[in-house]
């Protein structure tokens, strides 16, 4: 094997219970690793779906308690959506980017663009009235998990809070990072040279999104119950970013 | 370990030579696996960067032989780009989606949207005059590699020809599939139920893009020279798609 060989291992953590408000995610992670006979290593990355972070943080809302305002009523009529869900979408959004029957694409208060503000009606407590909103501050959620794991194990690991997003131009959801701690969110490769010593031109990598998409291959979106994925072997540089590094300002967005 | 445990292994193949026109990529893959002491298994996925596929297929063009037409001259003036490169961009594109200084975002003749039609000036033979265009038909390239590996080893593997794209809304390139053979390009999870038996609503996964992004963590974009990545353990269903499955028709694109 020459020095170019490298490999990563990606493992869905087993035995994760149904998460409830107040549950201790770092302890759940450590219990699962223990079950696997594994210990954390500095440089590992853990990808945690936003769904269980939201549940642990009590971001579950009962639609029967939501009073839709006038704008929500109007938009719900136009999109034929539940006005109570539209009300929550509006509360979670900076602006509506696009609307159509059954769809609201919004700029989320966290900064990214997504359908229905990431509000989730699946896998939520078995009731049609319960919906799950994204964590209030996923970068902070990631940092809290990272700190707790460092205290418990003495290791420095990267944490990504992931979500699954649709996107322009291409079919199908991919994994994206909406919270990052202890690792880079984007990698700036400018200044690196290619095989012939020429400086690379387009060389910013959406690094945490790549890791989130890798994990997405194991978490799936259905009944598999594998919301935490360990990625080992990445060798990312010791630069800590946040998910906000991944959100492009509209005036700098040549693809939009 | 319970039945939910699963893991994937991702390995950058070592010892890949600088690829030239006419080189036999399946043989290069087999030689590298042999060097690692590994053999292909049915269900493996191999991600091959479009760059080496293009090189092997002779998609290298010498700018000194390119005569820019009137439209290329005009667009080159507006974008301050090399008119010969703009000429090649136009030849490779169905239409210009967006232009700005230094940038042309186009709908590629293959169907996707990308900057500069995927034309590559880095890592190309050490000359400033040589540029590399994408393969003529990357789905067919993938299928040829798959067939050859099946003949040589008796295994059915999935092949992805990958590229690295920028995207709307988010910072940084990610890996995408521009050619697919022997595996799904998108996975339709509709009809699967969530943990509470409710049917999932948004559940189309950009599967081959997830795998391409996973590989992108190892190929990098600089001087690492690791253009082929083996992904083992995916357990994708036996459905063969093509990269065209991943291109969204503009009239169905609610994010655009």
Interface residues (C-beta under 8 A of the other chain):
Chain A: X1 X2 X4 X5 X6 X7 X8 X9 X10 X11 X12 X14 X15 X18 X35 X36 X98 X100 X103 X105 X112 X113 X115 X121 X122 X123 X124 X125 X126 X128 X164 X166 X167 X168 X169 X170 X171 X172 X173 X174 X175 X176 X186 X187 X189 X192 X193 X194 X195 X196 X198 X200 X201 X202 X203 X204 X205 X206 X207 X209 X210 X211 X213 X214 X216 X217 X218 X220 X221 X222 X223 X224 X225 X226 X234 X245 X246 X247 X248 X253 X254 X255 X256
Chain B: X1 X2 X4 X5 X6 X7 X8 X9 X10 X11 X12 X14 X15 X18 X35 X36 X98 X100 X103 X105 X112 X113 X115 X121 X122 X123 X124 X125 X126 X128 X164 X166 X167 X168 X169 X170 X171 X172 X173 X174 X175 X176 X186 X187 X189 X192 X193 X194 X195 X196 X198 X200 X201 X202 X203 X204 X205 X206 X207 X209 X210 X211 X213 X214 X216 X217 X218 X220 X221 X222 X223 X224 X225 X226 X234 X245 X246 X247 X248 X253 X254 X255 X256
